[in-house]
Amino acid sequence: MNKESIVLFRATLPVLLFQRFVNETALIVLARNLIATLKILKKSMLFQFNLLTAISGVDYYNSDYRFNVTYELLSLKYNLRIRVKIFLQPLESVNSIVMLFKNANWWEREVWDLFGIFFNNHPDLRRILLDYGFEGHPMRKDYPVYGYTEIFYDISDKRIRVIPIELAQEYRAFSFDTPW
């Protein structure tokens, strides 16, 4: 990406921060400006990022903004890739981009299923990877490592059993100060 296109990005798009690392470009925008930014990137003759290649989520547990949603776009005409990032608080939601990119449907469902990030105006926001009765969102950092239940086959009853997990040992605080 040359200097002229960087100037065009800054002049045209509502961007908070423009990041450049080696040959990768990322734009950080506010969640409320996401659809406008993606619409300009897709429909403008200057950019033509008309292919959405991925949507991913990240959980930053102890930071100012808890979640990050990253949209990766590809311009087939100019052979360029760009990432558009938004940062969200735990109860904040983001607008769905299914009306711009049809393939966003599955990725938004996956991010909802694994992280619990809600997408407004999504046509079919339901679980895609986990069972409908599954509680919680397993990619969150505060999700317990062992989950909430244990599933096993009971040989004596000859059936599958689901029981709540009970930890045999309470949490202990260790002191790493040496006594010597």
SERO-4910 file (N, C-alpha, C, O; in steps of 0.05 Angstrom, whole numbers):
BEGIN
 pado doro    nc1    nc2    nc3   cac1   cac2   cac3    cc1    cc2    cc3    oc1    oc2    oc3
  Met    A     17    -23      0      0      0      0     18     25      0     36     27     16
  Asn    A     13     42    -18     30     66    -21     20     89     -4     -1     87      9
  Lys    A     35    111     -4     28    134     13      2    148      4    -12    159     20
  Glu    A     -3    148    -22    -28    160    -32    -53    146    -21    -72    159    -14
  Ser    A    -52    119    -21    -75    105    -10    -78    109     20   -101    109     30
  Ile    A    -56    112     34    -58    118     63    -71    145     67    -88    148     85
  Val    A    -64    164     51    -76    191     54   -106    189     47   -122    202     60
  Leu    A   -113    173     27   -141    170     20   -157    157     42   -179    164     48
  Phe    A   -145    137     55   -158    124     78   -164    144    100   -187    145    110
  Arg    A   -145    160    107   -149    179    129   -168    201    121   -183    210    139
  Ala    A   -169    209     96   -187    230     88   -216    221     84   -235    236     89
  Thr    A   -219    196     76   -245    186     69   -260    172     91   -284    175     94
  Leu    A   -246    156    108   -258    139    127   -258    150    156   -240    165    163
  Pro    A   -279    144    172   -280    153    200   -262    134    217   -273    118    232
  Val    A   -236    138    215   -217    120    228   -206    132    254   -198    156    254
  Leu    A   -206    117    276   -194    126    300   -163    124    299   -149    142    306
  Leu    A   -154    101    289   -126     95    289   -119     79    264   -134     61    256
  Phe    A    -97     86    252    -88     72    228    -62     58    235    -43     70    243
  Gln    A    -62     31    233    -38     15    240    -26      3    215    -40     -6    197
  Arg    A      0      3    215     15     -9    193     37    -26    205     53    -16    221
  Phe    A     38    -52    197     59    -70    206     69    -86    183     54   -101    171
  Val    A     94    -82    175    106    -94    152     88    -88    128     88    -65    119
  Asn    A     74   -108    117     57   -102     94     27   -107    102     11   -111     84
  Glu    A     21   -106    127     -7   -109    136    -18    -82    146     -4    -67    159
  Thr    A    -43    -77    139    -56    -52    146    -81    -58    163    -96    -76    157
  Ala    A    -84    -43    184   -108    -46    202   -119    -18    208   -105      1    213
  Leu    A   -146    -17    207   -160      7    214   -176      2    240   -190    -18    241
  Ile    A   -174     19    259   -190     17    284   -211     38    282   -205     62    280
  Val    A   -236     29    284   -259     47    281   -277     43    305   -276     23    319
  Leu    A   -295     62    310   -315     59    330   -337     40    320   -341     38    296
  Ala    A   -350     26    339   -370      7    331   -393     20    316   -404      8    297
  Arg    A   -400     44    323   -422     58    309   -414     66    280   -432     71    264
  Asn    A   -388     68    274   -379     75    247   -372     50    230   -363     53    208
  Leu    A   -376     27    240   -368      2    226   -381     -1    199   -367     -5    179
  Ile    A   -407      1    198   -421     -4    173   -414     17    152   -410     11    129
  Ala    A   -412     42    160   -404     63    142   -376     59    131   -371     62    107
  Thr    A   -358     50    148   -331     45    140   -329     22    120   -316     24     99
  Leu    A   -343      0    127   -343    -24    109   -357    -18     83   -349    -28     62
  Lys    A   -377     -2     83   -392      5     59   -374     22     40   -373     17     16
  Ile    A   -358     40     51   -340     56     35   -318     38     24   -311     40      0
  Leu    A   -307     21     41   -285      3     31   -295    -16      9   -280    -23     -9
  Lys    A   -320    -25     11   -330    -43     -9   -339    -30    -35   -332    -39    -57
  Lys    A   -354     -8    -33   -367      4    -56   -351     25    -70   -356     31    -94
  Ser    A   -331     37    -57   -316     58    -69   -297     47    -91   -285     26    -87
  Met    A   -296     60   -113   -278     52   -135   -249     55   -128   -231     43   -140
  Leu    A   -243     71   -107   -215     75    -99   -204     51    -84   -180     46    -84
  Phe    A   -222     36    -70   -213     14    -53   -221    -14    -63   -204    -31    -67
  Gln    A   -247    -18    -67   -258    -43    -78   -251    -68    -61   -243    -88    -72
  Phe    A   -253    -66    -35   -250    -89    -17   -277   -104    -16   -292   -101      3
  Asn    A   -282   -119    -37   -308   -131    -41   -310   -160    -31   -330   -173    -36
  Leu    A   -290   -170    -18   -291   -197     -8   -284   -198     22   -262   -189     30
  Leu    A   -302   -208     38   -297   -211     67   -285   -239     71   -298   -259     64
  Thr    A   -261   -240     81   -247   -266     84   -250   -278    112   -247   -302    115
  Ala    A   -255   -262    132   -257   -273    159   -268   -252    179   -265   -228    175
  Ile    A   -281   -262    199   -288   -245    223   -279   -261    247   -285   -285    249
  Ser    A   -264   -248    264   -254   -262    288   -259   -245    313   -261   -221    311
  Gly    A   -259   -258    336   -262   -245    361   -239   -250    379   -226   -271    377
  Val    A   -234   -232    397   -212   -235    417   -223   -224    444   -237   -204    445
  Asp    A   -216   -238    465   -224   -230    492   -199   -220    507   -181   -235    512
  Tyr    A   -199   -194    513   -178   -182    529   -190   -178    557   -202   -158    562
  Tyr    A   -187   -198    574   -202   -200    599   -198   -175    618   -218   -164    627
  Asn    A   -174   -168    623   -169   -146    642   -159   -121    629   -139   -109    637
  Ser    A   -173   -112    608   -165    -87    595   -189    -68    594   -211    -75    603
  Asp    A   -184    -44    584   -205    -24    583   -229    -33    566   -252    -29    574
  Tyr    A   -223    -44    543   -243    -56    526   -240    -86    527   -218    -96    522
  Arg    A   -262   -100    533   -260   -129    537   -257   -144    511   -240   -162    509
  Phe    A   -272   -137    490   -272   -153    465   -262   -137    442   -265   -112    440
  Asn    A   -251   -152    423   -243   -141    397   -256   -158    376   -255   -183    377
  Val    A   -268   -146    356   -279   -160    332   -263   -149    308   -262   -125    304
  Thr    A   -251   -168    293   -235   -160    270   -247   -171    245   -254   -194    243
  Tyr    A   -250   -153    225   -261   -160    199   -238   -158    179   -224   -138    177
  Glu    A   -233   -180    165   -211   -181    145   -223   -180    117   -240   -196    110
  Leu    A   -214   -160    101   -224   -156     74   -202   -159     54   -179   -155     59
  Leu    A   -211   -166     29   -192   -170      7   -202   -154    -17   -226   -156    -24
  Ser    A   -184   -140    -30   -190   -127    -55   -178   -143    -77   -153   -145    -80
  Leu    A   -194   -156    -93   -184   -173   -115   -172   -156   -137   -153   -164   -150
  Lys    A   -183   -132   -141   -173   -115   -163   -145   -105   -157   -128   -106   -174
  Tyr    A   -140    -96   -132   -114    -85   -125    -96   -104   -110    -74    -98   -104
  Asn    A   -106   -128   -105    -91   -149    -91    -81   -139    -64    -57   -140    -58
  Leu    A    -99   -128    -48    -93   -116    -22   -111   -129     -1   -134   -136     -6
  Arg    A   -101   -131     23   -116   -140     46   -116   -117     67    -97   -102     69
  Ile    A   -138   -117     82   -140    -97    103   -156   -109    126   -174   -126    122
  Arg    A   -150   -101    151   -165   -109    174   -179    -84    186   -168    -63    188
  Val    A   -205    -88    193   -220    -67    206   -226    -78    234   -239    -99    237
  Lys    A   -217    -63    255   -221    -73    282   -239    -54    298   -238    -30    294
  Ile    A   -256    -66    315   -271    -51    334   -267    -63    362   -262    -87    364
  Phe    A   -270    -46    382   -267    -55    409   -293    -50    424   -306    -29    420
  Leu    A   -300    -69    441   -326    -68    454   -324    -74    484   -306    -88    493
  Gln    A   -343    -63    499   -346    -69    527   -362    -95    530   -374   -104    510
  Pro    A   -363   -108    553   -376   -134    556   -406   -134    547   -414   -153    535
  Leu    A   -421   -114    553   -450   -114    547   -456    -98    521   -479    -94    514
  Glu    A   -435    -89    508   -439    -73    483   -443    -92    460   -432   -113    459
  Ser    A   -460    -83    441   -465   -100    417   -455    -85    392   -449    -61    394
  Val    A   -455    -99    370   -445    -88    345   -466    -94    324   -480   -114    325
  Asn    A   -468    -77    304   -488    -81    282   -478   -103    263   -454   -105    257
  Ser    A   -496   -119    254   -490   -141    236   -483   -129    208   -495   -109    200
  Ile    A   -465   -142    194   -458   -133    167   -467   -153    145   -457   -153    123
  Val    A   -487   -170    152   -497   -190    133   -508   -177    108   -506   -188     87
  Met    A   -520   -153    111   -531   -139     88   -509   -130     68   -515   -126     45
  Leu    A   -485   -126     78   -462   -119     60   -448   -144     49   -442   -145     25
  Phe    A   -443   -163     67   -429   -187     59   -445   -211     69   -448   -215     93
  Lys    A   -456   -227     51   -473   -250     58   -458   -271     74   -470   -284     91
  Asn    A   -432   -274     68   -417   -295     83   -411   -287    112   -400   -303    126
  Ala    A   -418   -263    120   -414   -255    148   -433   -269    166   -429   -270    190
  Asn    A   -454   -280    155   -474   -294    171   -462   -316    189   -466   -316    213
  Trp    A   -446   -334    178   -435   -356    193   -414   -346    213   -412   -356    235
  Trp    A   -397   -327    204   -376   -318    222   -388   -302    246   -378   -305    268
  Glu    A   -408   -286    241   -421   -272    264   -434   -292    283   -433   -288    307
  Arg    A   -446   -313    272   -457   -334    290   -435   -348    306   -440   -354    329
  Glu    A   -412   -352    294   -390   -365    308   -380   -348    330   -375   -357    352
  Val    A   -376   -322    325   -367   -303    345   -387   -301    368   -380   -300    391
  Trp    A   -413   -301    361   -434   -300    381   -433   -325    399   -434   -324    423
  Asp    A   -430   -348    385   -430   -374    399   -406   -377    418   -409   -386    441
  Leu    A   -383   -369    410   -358   -373    425   -352   -351    445   -341   -356    466
  Phe    A   -359   -326    438   -351   -303    455   -375   -290    468   -372   -276    488
  Gly    A   -399   -293    457   -423   -280    468   -425   -251    459   -439   -236    473
  Ile    A   -413   -243    438   -415   -216    427   -441   -215    410   -443   -230    391
  Phe    A   -459   -197    417   -485   -196    404   -484   -179    379   -472   -157    380
  Phe    A   -496   -188    357   -497   -173    332   -526   -164    327   -543   -181    324
  Asn    A   -530   -138    327   -557   -127    323   -565   -132    294   -549   -132    276
  Asn    A   -591   -137    290   -603   -140    263   -592   -164    248   -593   -165    224
  His    A   -582   -184    262   -573   -208    249   -597   -225    242   -615   -228    258
  Pro    A   -599   -236    217   -623   -251    209   -627   -277    223   -650   -287    225
  Asp    A   -606   -290    234   -609   -317    246   -587   -321    267   -570   -339    264
  Leu    A   -587   -306    288   -567   -307    308   -573   -330    328   -588   -326    347
  Arg    A   -562   -353    323   -565   -376    341   -539   -392    342   -522   -387    325
  Arg    A   -537   -411    360   -513   -426    362   -507   -441    336   -525   -451    323
  Ile    A   -481   -443    330   -473   -456    306   -453   -479    311   -453   -499    296
  Leu    A   -437   -477    332   -417   -497    339   -424   -514    363   -417   -537    365
  Leu    A   -439   -502    382   -445   -515    407   -474   -522    408   -490   -512    393
  Asp    A   -481   -541    426   -508   -549    430   -525   -526    440   -515   -509    454
  Tyr    A   -551   -527    434   -569   -505    442   -571   -503    472   -576   -481    482
  Gly    A   -568   -525    487   -570   -524    516   -544   -517    530   -543   -515    554
  Phe    A   -523   -512    514   -496   -506    526   -498   -479    540   -509   -459    529
  Glu    A   -487   -478    564   -487   -453    580   -461   -439    577   -440   -451    581
  Gly    A   -461   -413    572   -437   -397    571   -425   -396    543   -436   -406    523
  His    A   -402   -383    542   -387   -379    517   -358   -387    522   -344   -373    536
  Pro    A   -349   -410    511   -324   -422    520   -298   -407    512   -277   -413    524
  Met    A   -299   -388    494   -274   -374    487   -269   -350    504   -249   -336    501
  Arg    A   -288   -344    523   -283   -322    541   -262   -331    562   -261   -354    570
  Lys    A   -246   -312    570   -225   -318    590   -236   -325    617   -222   -339    632
  Asp    A   -260   -317    624   -271   -323    650   -287   -349    650   -299   -356    670
  Tyr    A   -287   -363    628   -301   -389    627   -284   -410    641   -260   -411    636
  Pro    A   -295   -427    658   -279   -446    673   -265   -466    654   -277   -475    634
  Val    A   -241   -473    660   -225   -491    643   -239   -518    640   -238   -530    618
  Tyr    A   -251   -528    661   -263   -554    660   -293   -553    653   -306   -574    651
  Gly    A   -304   -530    649   -332   -527    644   -349   -530    669   -338   -528    691
  Tyr    A   -374   -533    666   -392   -535    689   -402   -563    694   -410   -570    716
  Thr    A   -401   -580    674   -411   -607    677   -392   -628    666   -374   -621    649
  Glu    A   -395   -652    675   -379   -675    665   -398   -695    652   -418   -702    664
  Ile    A   -391   -704    629   -407   -723    614   -391   -749    612   -368   -749    603
  Phe    A   -404   -772    620   -390   -797    619   -410   -820    616   -434   -816    621
  Tyr    A   -401   -843    607   -418   -866    605   -416   -883    630   -394   -891    638
  Asp    A   -438   -887    643   -440   -903    668   -445   -932    660   -466   -938    650
  Ile    A   -425   -949    666   -427   -977    658   -449   -992    674   -463  -1008    663
  Ser    A   -452   -985    700   -472   -999    716   -500   -992    708   -518  -1009    708
  Asp    A   -505   -967    701   -532   -958    692   -536   -962    662   -559   -961    652
  Lys    A   -514   -966    647   -514   -969    618   -528   -945    604   -546   -948    588
  Arg    A   -519   -921    612   -529   -896    600   -508   -874    603   -490   -876    619
  Ile    A   -512   -853    589   -495   -830    591   -505   -812    613   -529   -807    615
  Arg    A   -487   -803    631   -494   -787    653   -481   -760    651   -459   -757    641
  Val    A   -495   -740    660   -485   -712    662   -487   -703    690   -509   -702    702
  Ile    A   -464   -697    703   -464   -688    730   -448   -662    733   -430   -657    717
  Pro    A   -456   -645    753   -440   -621    757   -412   -627    767   -408   -647    781
  Ile    A   -393   -611    759   -365   -616    767   -361   -606    795   -370   -583    802
  Glu    A   -348   -622    812   -341   -614    839   -311   -617    841   -299   -638    837
  Leu    A   -298   -594    847   -269   -595    850   -262   -606    877   -273   -598    898
  Ala    A   -243   -625    878   -236   -639    903   -220   -621    922   -219   -627    946
  Gln    A   -209   -600    912   -191   -584    928   -199   -555    926   -205   -545    904
  Glu    A   -200   -541    948   -206   -512    947   -183   -497    936   -160   -507    935
  Tyr    A   -188   -473    928   -167   -455    917   -148   -448    940   -157   -441    962
  Arg    A   -122   -450    934   -102   -444    954    -85   -421    944    -78   -420    920
  Ala    A    -77   -404    962    -59   -382    956    -31   -391    963    -26   -399    986
  Phe    A    -12   -390    944     15   -398    949     32   -374    954     30   -353    941
  Ser    A     50   -376    973     70   -356    978     97   -365    967    107   -386    974
  Phe    A    108   -350    949    133   -358    936    157   -346    949    180   -347    938
  Asp    A    153   -334    972    176   -324    988    192   -347    999    180   -365   1011
  Thr    A    217   -347    996    233   -369   1007    238   -365   1037    243   -343   1045
  Pro    A    236   -386   1053    240   -383   1081    270   -381   1088    276   -376   1112
  Trp    A    289   -383   1069    317   -382   1076    328   -355   1073    351   -350   1077
***
